[in-house]
């Protein structure tokens, strides 16, 4: 039996510049972090040759091609795992569409689990690159690359998305105490609904040429954020989140709506310096940055929304249980 634990993520700045329609023209740049909420993948050997899949719906099939869950199917094809396994997917959040990158975390976690099950340990770079290939190239999802990379690498990171498809990975130079200070000022509130990101991201991809000014601004904010945070100017994160949200909401029609605008306005009135809807927008979690002396006011004012406490996560996808009985086959 193999169990992998892969973190979900929040993106601070640069989201949208990791889409190929942008970075192939001007290079993208994103600052994001893994959080201590996870996607878990369990792979267990079976006596028979069937494939059992336990997710929100159960599947029992005899061949990889028959699997309806597309991420599991393509991850098995990618790694060469063929039959005789039971696969279970679990998550710390209840559903897709929360804006925390769960689909990409599952893709990375599946690849990691399958490779370890087959006796091969691969790098974070390979996990991220192959997860991108599965989601973007094989399945044609209109998404960017940041989710797969932060899930594989973990930590507080910067990613430069190069025009040739390469990704330059950096770690922000922040002390453990500094990371805790950042985490103490961040809060996630659930908007009360989830959404499918594909429609929003498809529109965003199509409109990239008309929104280069906004995307350039979003990238500049990400480039500005990294040295500010490394210099200990933590409150700058709040200002960058606010400025990025003002630009992001112009990228596609479904990113914001009156309910989201009211939720964000309430958070600002209650002391948040800035915030954003996580992921593509349209629902899911609202991320806010709030100074410590305003924390109680924020939590009291946002009591009508469910809060999800979290901390920043230093590690990427990893194996937390490895028991391989038949190592010689």
FENVENJO-V683071 format. One record per run of one state. SS is the DSSP state (A for helix, B for strand, O for the rest). FROM is the first residue (numbers start at 1). TO is the last residue. If there is no record, write none. Layout:
BEGIN
SS/FROM/TO ; SS/FROM/TO
END
This chain:
BEGIN
O/1/1 ; B/2/13 ; O/14/19 ; A/20/26 ; O/27/27 ; B/28/45 ; O/46/50 ; B/51/54 ; O/55/57 ; B/58/61 ; O/62/63 ; A/64/66 ; O/67/69 ; A/70/79 ; O/80/84 ; B/85/91 ; O/92/101 ; A/102/117 ; O/118/123 ; A/124/138 ; O/139/145 ; A/146/153 ; O/154/155 ; B/156/161 ; O/162/166 ; B/167/171 ; O/172/175 ; A/176/184 ; O/185/185 ; B/186/190 ; O/191/196 ; A/197/206 ; O/207/207 ; A/208/210 ; O/211/211 ; A/212/230 ; O/231/235 ; A/236/248 ; O/249/257 ; A/258/269 ; O/270/271 ; B/272/277 ; O/278/284 ; B/285/290 ; O/291/291 ; A/292/301 ; O/302/306 ; B/307/307 ; O/308/311 ; B/312/312 ; O/313/317 ; B/318/322 ; O/323/329
END
